[in-house]
Amino acid sequence: MLKFIGFRILQAIPVLLVVIFVTFLLVRMAPGGPFDEEKAVSPYVLEKLNERYNLDAPLSEQFFDYLSGILQGDFGPSFKFPTRSVTEMIATGLPITFELAFYAMLVALFIGISAGLLAAIRPNTAQDYVPMSIAMIGICMPSFLMGPILVLIFGIWLEWLPVSGWGYSPGDKILPAITLGSTYAAYIARLTRGSMLEVLSQDYIRTARAKGLSTQTIIFKHALKGGLLPVVSFLGPAIAGLLSGSFVVETIFQIPGLGRFYVQAAFNRDYTMIMGTTIFFSVLIIFFNLLSDIIVAYLNPRLKLGNKK
């Protein structure tokens, strides 16, 4: 297992370098600059600003200077908010983004596993078709469409829930969590259904049925552990996707999280904030993918046996 973890970490290093290099080039190639304002600054001030942030140096020098700063744990100062560092802004927005992702994952797991189990118990019936049809709609409907629909129904028409903010009024976390978690709930439902159908067709399940065990006992005591393995494998990419994909939901519901900072940085052409956030999200994706692989290896005896060999 330690060799596996070490190998995956070594694989992550060139991936991160490519992400840093490509993001650096794309940011520099985008039209405009970080100091382009509605009111243009004087050429002298612009020259001093470029000198202050090393933007007048060749691209190769800028890249290696930035890379050396990353190795020291420094993402540099924000161009838009010069009194704050990128690391400080990430630390400010990350707890809120993590909290949103946590609630969204709870929604996704509860709805997804429940729907998948209901569909697997009676396949090719209305109990199967209805939740899977809803799951397909959830997969096809993006969050930037789901969010406004929920706001319209529960916030404006019914006036049950707040439509913006985070932690300022009761219930203001419900709509963002449902909006962000609905797509992943749909994927989890389909994964659970497919895996449970395969497990329920195994010989040991037929033996349990022949012994007269109840359906509830068979599902929760014998089949669920093996049936949820694909879901566990999906959790790593799902958590990373919830964290890195929260910027749409945070923008819709005016949540002051890391995703909203990322959107603002793109509009403000804040080079260092864009770079720092992209690198941070890339590290999260790699970490949670590795974590899910480790959990799957722990839960699957055949994988553990293979590691022993």
N, C-alpha and C positions, 0 to 999 in steps of 0.2 A: 504493500500500500504506500509506503514512504517513497519507493522508487517511482510509483505511478504519479504521486503528487509532485515530486521533483521534476519528473519529465514534463508534466503539464505546465509547471511554472516556467521551465526553460522554453517551452513552446510559446508561452505568452509574451516573452520578451520581444521577439521579432514582430509579433502582431502589434504590440503597443508602439514600436518604433515606426511601423508603417502607418498606423493611425495618426501618430504625431506628425509625420512628414506630410501625409496627404492633407490633413486638416490645415497645417501651416500654409501649404501652397494654395489651397482653395480660399482661405481667408485673405491671403495677400492678393490673389487674383480677382477677388470680388471688386466691383466698381465702387468708388468712393473711398473714404478713409475715416479713421476714428475721430478726426477733428473737423469733419465737414459739418457745419452748422447752418441754420437758416441765415444767421448773420455771420458773414465770412470774417475770419480773423486776418490781421495784417500778415504780409509775407514774413516779416521779422519774427512775429510771435509763432507762426507756423514752423519756421525754421528751428526756433528754440525748442518747441514741443517735440519735433521729430528728433532733435539731438538728445533731448531728455530721455526719450523712450527708445533710443537707438534705432529709429526707423529710417535714418539716413545712411545706415551701413548697408553693405551688400547683403542680399538675401541669405547667402550661405553663412555669413557671419552672424546674422540675426538668428538663424536656426540653431546654430551650435551654441550661441549664448543662451538661448531659451532652453535648449536641452540640458545644458550644464546647470541651469537654475532648477529644472525639474528634478535632477538627480540629488539636489540639495533640499528638496521638498518645498521649493519656492515657485509658485505659479506667476509671480510678478504682481504689480499693482494693476488695479482696474483703470482703464483709460477713461471711462465715464465718471467714476468716483475715485479720484486720485488719492484720497485720504484712506481708502480701504483696499486691502489686498484681496486677490481672488480667493486665496485660501480662507480668509475671514468670511467672505460672502458665501462660499460653499458651506462652511460650517454653520452659517446662519440659516440657510435655506434647507439644508439636508434633513434636520430632524422633522420638519413639517412634511417633506416629501416622503420620508420613511413612514411617518404615521399614516399618510394617505395611502401608500402602497400596502401597508399592513391591513388596514380596513378593507381595501379593495381585494386583497388576497383572501381574507375571511369570507367576503361575499362570494368570490369566485369558487372557493372550495365548498362552501355550504350548498350553493345552488347547483354547481357542476356535479358534485358527487351524488347529491340527492337525485337530480334528474337522470344521471347515468345509471344509478341503481334501479330506479323505477323502470327505466326503459329495458334494462337487461333482465329483470325478473320475468317480464312477459313480452318477449320479442315479437315483432310483426303483428302487434295489436295497437289499439288506440293509445294504450299506456306507453307504448314505444314511439309511435309516430308523432304524438303531440309534443313531448319535450324535445325530441330530436329536431323537429321542424322549428321550434322556438330557438334551439341552439344554432341552427343554420342561419336564422335571421340575426342572431347575436354576432355570429362570425362576420356576416356581410355588412353589418351596420357599424361604421366607424364612430369613435368617441365624439368627434366634432359634430355628428348628427344626433347621437344618443343624448348628449348633454342638453342641447336646446330643447329637445322633445320632453325630457324629464322636467326641465325648468318650466316649460309651458304648461304641462299637465299639473304637476304637484306644487309648483311655486306660484303660478299666475292664475290658472283656472280654479284649482282647489284651495290654494293658499294654505297648504299644510306645512310646507318646509321652506326655509330660507333659500335664496337663489345665489348667494355670494358670501364670501367671508370664510374664516376658519377659526373656530373656537370662540366666537363672539356671541353666539346665540344658540339655544338648544336645537339640535337637529341639522346644523349647517354642514355636518360631515357626511350625512346620509347620501344625498344626491351625488356628490363627487365620487364617493366610494362605489356606488352602484354604477355610475358612468364608466369609471376606470376598470371595474372588475367584471363587467358584463361580457366583454369579448372573451376574457380568459375563462369565465364560467362556461361559456359555450364550448370552448376547446376541451376543458376538463370533462364536461358531460359526455362528449363524443369519445374521448379516450377511456373514460370509466366504462361506458357501455361496451365498447369493443373488447376491452381487456376482460371484463366480467363475463361476457359471453364465452370467451375462450376458456376461462377458468371453470365456469359452470359446466362445461362439456367434458371436463377431465374425469378419469376413472374414479379418483378418490371422492369426488363430489357425488357421482352416481352411487358409490358405496354408502355414503352418508345418507342419501335419500332412501336407499334400500333398508337402512337401519331404522328408518322412521323419524329421523331428526326433522325438526320444523324448518321451514324456509328461513326464518329469522336466524336460527342457530347456524344453518349452513352458510348464509351470507356473511354474517358478522364474525363468526368464529373460525370458519374454514376458508372461505373464498376471498374475503375482503383484502387480506394482506397481499396475496399474490395479484389480485385484481387492480390494486392501486400502484403497482410498480411503475407503469407508464406515467401515471400522474406525478409520482415522485420525480421521475426523470424530467418531467416538464416543468417542475417547480423552479428549478434554477433559471432557465431562460425566461420563465414567466415573471419571477421576481425582478430580474434585471430589466425585462420589458416594462413592468409596472413603474419602476424607478425612472428609466430613461424615457418612457413614453408619457409621463405625467404632465409634460409641459402644455399639452392641449387642454387637459382638464383643469389645470391650475390657471390657465388663461381665461377659460370660460367662466369659472367660478371665482376668479379674483383671489386665488390662494397664494400667499407670499412664500412659495417654496422654491426649490432649486430650479425646477422646470421653467417657472416664470422668469427667473433671473436669466435663464438661457435665451428665452425669447426676446427679452429686453436687450440683451447683449447683441443679438443678431441685428435688431433694428438700430442700435447705437453704434454698430461696427466696433464693438469693444473686443479687440483681438485677443487680449489675454484672458478675458472671461470666457469667450467662446472656446479657446484652446483648453483652458483649465477644466471647464465643465465637460467637454468632449472626452478628454483623457480620463477624468474621474468616472464618467459613465462607462467607459471602456473597461476600466479596472473592475467595476462592479459586475459587469457582464461576465468577464472572465472568472471572477471569484465565485459567483453564484452557479455558473456552469460546472466548475470544479466541485463545489459543495454538493450539488445534486448527484454528480457521478459517484462521489464518495458514499453518499447515503444509499444509492441504489446498490453499490457493491456490498454494503453492509446488510441490506435487506435480502439480497438474492444469494442464497447459499451456493449456487453453481458458480457465480462470479468469485466468491470467496475461495471455493475449492480450486478454481483456476489460478488464483493468485498464489495459493499454497504450492501448486505444482511449479 
